[in-house]
Amino acid sequence: MAHKKGLGSSRNGRDSNPKMLGVKIFAGQDVTSGMILVRQRGTRFRPGPGTGIGKDDTIFATRDGVVSYRTSGDRLYISVADS
């Protein structure tokens, strides 16, 4: 019996690491400056007042307050209002 596996190439031995995308803070929750609100690919959510957007499209709070979501047409905006 052979004691080694065949030397054919394995074509299925890869898997990517999870990216932990999605909404991290929901409407009505208190946040402090710098907290990540949404991790996303592309701009499904757009930054509103009190938020900023990173180079990887992550939306984060730029001030302390309460998170709110609103729609305008077919766009979703996230903002942080003073509590």
C-alpha positions as CSV (number, residue, x, y, z in Angstrom):
1,M,0.0,0.0,0.0
2,A,1.1,3.5,-0.7
3,H,2.1,5.6,2.3
4,K,1.8,8.9,0.5
5,K,-1.2,10.6,-1.0
6,G,-1.2,11.1,-4.8
7,L,0.6,14.1,-6.0
8,G,-2.3,15.5,-7.9
9,S,-3.0,19.2,-7.3
10,S,-5.6,20.0,-4.7
11,R,-8.1,22.6,-6.1
12,N,-10.4,23.0,-3.2
13,G,-8.2,23.7,-0.2
14,R,-8.8,27.4,0.3
15,D,-11.2,29.5,2.4
16,S,-11.2,33.2,3.1
17,N,-11.2,34.7,6.6
18,P,-14.5,36.2,7.8
19,K,-14.8,40.0,7.3
20,M,-17.3,40.7,10.2
21,L,-19.4,43.1,8.0
22,G,-22.8,44.5,9.0
23,V,-24.5,46.9,11.2
24,K,-22.8,47.2,14.6
25,I,-25.0,49.9,16.3
26,F,-28.7,50.1,15.8
27,A,-31.1,53.1,15.9
28,G,-31.7,54.6,19.4
29,Q,-28.4,53.4,20.9
30,D,-25.9,55.8,22.5
31,V,-22.5,56.1,20.9
32,T,-19.3,57.9,21.7
33,S,-17.0,59.5,19.2
34,G,-15.0,57.0,17.1
35,M,-17.3,54.0,17.5
36,I,-17.9,52.0,14.4
37,L,-21.6,52.0,13.3
38,V,-21.5,49.9,10.1
39,R,-18.8,47.9,8.3
40,Q,-19.7,47.5,4.6
41,R,-18.5,46.9,1.1
42,G,-19.6,49.8,-1.0
43,T,-21.9,52.6,0.2
44,R,-25.2,50.7,1.0
45,F,-25.4,53.1,4.0
46,R,-24.2,56.7,3.6
47,P,-22.9,59.1,6.3
48,G,-25.1,61.8,7.6
49,P,-24.5,64.5,10.3
50,G,-22.3,63.4,13.1
51,T,-20.7,60.5,11.2
52,G,-17.8,59.9,8.9
53,I,-16.8,57.3,6.3
54,G,-13.5,55.5,6.1
55,K,-11.5,54.4,3.1
56,D,-13.1,50.9,3.3
57,D,-16.6,52.4,3.5
58,T,-16.9,51.9,7.3
59,I,-19.2,54.5,8.9
60,F,-18.2,55.8,12.3
61,A,-19.4,58.3,14.8
62,T,-17.6,61.7,14.9
63,R,-19.4,62.9,18.1
64,D,-21.3,61.5,21.1
65,G,-25.0,61.1,20.8
66,V,-27.8,58.8,19.7
67,V,-27.8,56.9,16.4
68,S,-30.7,57.4,13.9
69,Y,-31.3,55.9,10.4
70,R,-33.4,57.6,7.7
71,T,-34.1,57.1,4.1
72,S,-34.1,59.6,1.3
73,G,-35.3,58.2,-2.0
74,D,-33.6,54.8,-2.2
75,R,-30.6,55.9,0.0
76,L,-30.1,55.0,3.6
77,Y,-28.4,57.6,5.8
78,I,-27.0,57.2,9.3
79,S,-26.6,60.2,11.6
80,V,-25.7,60.8,15.2
81,A,-27.8,63.4,17.1
82,D,-26.9,65.0,20.5
83,S,-28.6,63.0,23.3
